[in-house]
């Protein structure tokens, strides 16, 4: 999905975040069982396409994207989550070759315990973009 691609590109390009979470630890779909921490997981929650009356080259799409941080301690979880929100919120324009992008925050989930007694938290974004028809 393009929303995953957009958010993944923003996360990997953010210098301060990349110092803590190297780009190789930003994954889509699922995190490996023995991933080094902290790590980020980017997933699609839902996708809505604007239904045009005529067939064109692009379809304006809005995708809800969830970004989960998994960290070894609470401080790292909170630091990474702050950076994730700051590097994605309010982005507009062209991102990773995808046009008419707009990224807005859409809520943050509760603190949770992850596998191996890790610390997890999610935040969601509403990502709109023009997708190929």
C-alpha positions as CSV (number, residue, x, y, z in Angstrom):
1,X,0.0,0.0,0.0
2,X,1.2,3.5,-0.8
3,X,0.4,4.9,2.7
4,X,2.8,2.4,4.2
5,X,5.4,3.4,1.6
6,X,4.9,7.1,2.4
7,X,5.2,6.8,6.2
8,X,8.1,4.3,5.9
9,X,10.0,6.8,3.7
10,X,9.4,9.6,6.2
11,X,10.5,7.5,9.1
12,X,13.7,6.3,7.3
13,X,14.6,9.8,6.2
14,X,14.4,11.5,9.6
15,X,18.0,11.9,10.8
16,X,17.3,12.1,14.6
17,X,15.0,9.1,14.5
18,X,17.4,7.1,12.4
19,X,20.1,7.5,15.1
20,X,17.9,5.6,17.5
21,X,16.0,3.3,15.1
22,X,18.2,2.5,12.1
23,X,16.2,2.4,8.8
24,X,16.7,-1.4,8.6
25,X,14.5,-1.7,11.8
26,X,11.5,0.1,10.2
27,X,9.4,-2.8,8.9
28,X,6.0,-3.3,7.2
29,X,3.6,-6.1,8.1
30,X,5.3,-7.8,11.1
31,X,8.5,-7.5,13.2
32,X,10.8,-10.5,13.2
33,X,10.8,-12.4,16.5
34,X,14.3,-11.5,17.6
35,X,14.4,-7.9,16.2
36,X,16.9,-5.5,17.8
37,X,15.2,-2.8,19.8
38,X,13.9,-0.2,19.4
39,X,12.1,-1.1,16.2
40,X,9.1,0.3,14.3
41,X,6.3,-1.6,12.6
42,X,4.2,0.2,9.9
43,X,0.8,-1.3,9.1
44,X,-2.3,-0.4,7.1
45,X,-5.5,-0.2,9.1
46,X,-8.0,0.9,6.4
47,X,-8.1,2.4,3.0
48,X,-10.8,4.5,1.3
49,X,-10.7,5.5,-2.4
50,X,-12.6,8.5,-3.7
51,X,-14.9,7.1,-6.4
52,X,-14.6,9.3,-9.5
53,X,-17.4,9.3,-12.1
54,X,-14.9,9.0,-14.9
55,X,-11.9,6.8,-15.1
56,X,-8.7,8.9,-14.8
57,X,-5.0,8.2,-14.2
58,X,-5.1,8.9,-10.4
59,X,-7.5,8.0,-7.6
60,X,-7.4,10.2,-4.5
61,X,-7.0,7.8,-1.6
62,X,-6.9,8.1,2.2
63,X,-5.3,5.3,4.2
64,X,-5.1,5.0,7.9
65,X,-1.6,3.9,8.9
66,X,-0.6,2.6,12.3
67,X,3.0,2.9,13.5
68,X,4.0,0.7,16.5
69,X,7.2,1.2,18.5
70,X,8.7,-1.8,20.3
71,X,11.4,-0.8,22.8
72,X,13.4,-2.3,25.7
73,X,12.3,0.4,28.2
74,X,9.6,3.0,28.7
75,X,11.9,6.0,28.1
76,X,13.0,4.7,24.6
77,X,9.3,4.0,23.8
78,X,8.3,7.5,24.6
79,X,11.3,9.1,22.8
80,X,10.8,7.1,19.6
81,X,7.0,7.8,19.6
82,X,7.6,11.6,20.0
83,X,10.0,11.5,17.0
84,X,7.6,9.3,14.9
85,X,4.8,11.8,15.4
86,X,7.0,14.9,14.8
87,X,8.5,13.6,11.6
88,X,5.2,12.5,10.0
89,X,2.6,15.0,11.1
90,X,1.8,17.8,8.7
91,X,3.8,16.6,5.8
92,X,2.4,17.6,2.4
93,X,3.5,17.4,-1.2
94,X,5.5,14.7,-3.0
95,X,6.9,11.8,-0.9
96,X,8.9,8.9,-2.4
97,X,7.5,9.6,-5.9
98,X,3.8,9.7,-4.7
99,X,2.0,13.0,-5.3
100,X,-0.6,15.1,-3.5
101,X,0.4,13.6,-0.1
102,X,-1.0,14.9,3.2
103,X,-0.2,13.2,6.5
104,X,-2.3,14.0,9.6
105,X,-2.2,12.5,13.1
106,X,-5.1,10.2,13.9
107,X,-4.6,9.3,17.6
108,X,-2.2,7.4,19.8
109,X,-2.9,4.1,21.5
110,X,-2.2,3.0,25.1
111,X,1.0,1.7,26.5
112,X,1.2,-2.1,26.1
113,X,3.5,-5.0,26.9
114,X,4.9,-6.7,23.9
115,X,6.7,-10.0,23.3
116,X,9.6,-10.7,25.7
117,X,8.3,-8.1,28.2
118,X,9.0,-5.2,25.8
119,X,7.3,-1.9,25.8
120,X,4.9,-1.0,22.9
121,X,2.8,1.9,21.8
122,X,1.0,2.8,18.6
123,X,0.1,6.0,16.8
124,X,-2.1,6.4,13.8
125,X,-1.9,8.7,10.8
126,X,-4.4,9.5,8.0
127,X,-2.4,9.6,4.9
128,X,-4.0,10.9,1.7
129,X,-2.4,10.7,-1.7
130,X,-3.0,10.2,-5.4
131,X,-2.8,6.5,-6.3
132,X,-2.5,5.1,-9.8
133,X,-5.9,4.0,-11.2
